[in-house]
């Protein structure tokens, strides 16, 4: 059995700089915070299904639409692993709250499966796999503080800001990131200077 911490992230800045096809091109400075979910992965040889998903969050989907399920399915197939597993998602991060709850759970699942099956797989390989599922997953695999560019999956680690308190107010309104991007208007957007944020952190 493996239990992995899955920390939430916040955006210190987010600038949408263009569009390539259906996808927005971004510059984001992101950092992990102490608020975390936990992922527990257990081998279950007597189970009827290869992947069983459980959670203490009653509203969380526990089938193929869940990013954790998708990660497990891709991972087991890619590395020809026949074992049956159960994954428990302990939720503390608000669902659809902009804190990468689903992405960090997916990232933790990648790392947990790597450890459970003792495979020599680099973070870079996990990031490449994760980017095909969700744009925030590569950052969540690497963690810390980073500049994310492209669709959000090109990660450049940077120095972390000083340790401090952050107050996060959750209005308990779930918002789809996909829908937010669909409604984004370049004409109405404020100009965000990513470089200023990078310099502020460095200084």
MOUR-V76249 format. One record per residue. N is the residue number from 0. SS is DSSP state (H for helix, E for strand, L for the rest). PSI is psi as a letter, one per 20 degrees, with the letter a starting at -180 (NA if undefined). D_LAST is the distance of its C-alpha to the last C-alpha in whole Angstrom. Layout:
# MOUR-V76249
<<N,SS,PSI,D_LAST> <N,SS,PSI,D_LAST>>
This chain:
# MOUR-V76249
<<0,L,p,43> <1,E,p,39> <2,E,p,36> <3,E,p,33> <4,E,p,30> <5,E,n,29> <6,E,q,25> <7,E,r,25> <8,E,q,22> <9,E,q,20> <10,E,p,19> <11,E,h,15> <12,E,q,16> <13,E,o,20> <14,E,p,21> <15,E,o,24> <16,E,i,25> <17,E,a,28> <18,E,p,31> <19,E,o,33> <20,L,c,37> <21,L,i,36> <22,E,q,33> <23,E,q,30> <24,E,p,27> <25,E,r,23> <26,E,p,20> <27,E,p,18> <28,E,o,15> <29,E,q,17> <30,E,q,16> <31,E,q,19> <32,E,r,20> <33,E,h,23> <34,E,p,26> <35,E,q,28> <36,E,r,31> <37,E,p,34> <38,E,p,36> <39,E,p,39> <40,E,p,41> <41,E,p,44> <42,E,p,47> <43,L,m,50> <44,L,h,53> <45,L,j,56> <46,L,q,54> <47,L,h,55> <48,L,q,52> <49,L,h,50> <50,E,p,47> <51,E,p,47> <52,E,p,44> <53,E,q,44> <54,E,q,42> <55,L,j,42> <56,L,o,41> <57,L,h,44> <58,L,i,43> <59,L,p,41> <60,L,p,43> <61,L,k,44> <62,L,b,45> <63,L,i,44> <64,L,i,42> <65,L,p,40> <66,H,h,37> <67,H,g,38> <68,H,g,41> <69,H,g,40> <70,H,g,38> <71,H,g,41> <72,H,g,43> <73,H,g,41> <74,H,g,40> <75,H,h,44> <76,H,g,46> <77,H,h,43> <78,L,j,44> <79,L,l,48> <80,L,o,47> <81,L,i,50> <82,L,q,49> <83,L,q,49> <84,E,q,46> <85,E,p,45> <86,E,p,42> <87,E,p,41> <88,E,o,38> <89,E,o,37> <90,L,p,35> <91,L,h,33> <92,L,p,30> <93,L,p,32> <94,L,p,34> <95,L,l,33> <96,L,j,30> <97,L,j,27> <98,L,j,26> <99,L,k,27> <100,H,g,30> <101,H,h,32> <102,H,g,30> <103,H,h,29> <104,H,g,32> <105,H,g,33> <106,H,g,30> <107,H,h,31> <108,H,g,35> <109,H,g,34> <110,H,h,33> <111,H,g,36> <112,H,h,38> <113,H,g,37> <114,H,g,37> <115,H,h,40> <116,L,j,42> <117,L,l,40> <118,L,q,39> <119,L,n,37> <120,L,p,35> <121,L,q,32> <122,H,h,29> <123,H,g,29> <124,H,g,32> <125,H,g,32> <126,H,g,29> <127,H,g,32> <128,H,g,34> <129,H,h,32> <130,H,h,31> <131,L,i,35> <132,L,g,35> <133,L,q,32> <134,L,h,29> <135,L,i,26> <136,H,g,28> <137,H,g,26> <138,H,g,23> <139,H,h,25> <140,H,g,26> <141,H,g,23> <142,L,a,21> <143,L,c,17> <144,E,p,15> <145,E,q,15> <146,E,p,16> <147,E,p,20> <148,E,a,22> <149,E,c,25> <150,L,j,27> <151,L,i,24> <152,L,i,26> <153,E,o,24> <154,E,p,21> <155,E,o,18> <156,E,q,16> <157,L,r,12> <158,L,q,10> <159,L,q,11> <160,L,r,9> <161,L,q,10> <162,L,p,14> <163,L,r,16> <164,L,q,19> <165,L,p,19> <166,L,p,23> <167,L,p,24> <168,L,o,28> <169,L,o,30> <170,L,j,33> <171,L,k,35> <172,L,o,36> <173,L,p,35> <174,L,p,34> <175,L,p,35> <176,H,g,32> <177,H,g,34> <178,H,h,36> <179,H,g,32> <180,H,h,32> <181,H,h,35> <182,H,i,35> <183,L,p,32> <184,L,p,32> <185,H,h,30> <186,H,h,32> <187,H,i,31> <188,L,q,27> <189,L,q,24> <190,L,o,22> <191,L,p,19> <192,L,n,16> <193,H,h,14> <194,H,h,12> <195,H,g,10> <196,H,g,10> <197,H,g,9> <198,H,h,6> <199,H,g,5> <200,H,g,5> <201,H,h,4> <202,L,NA,0>>
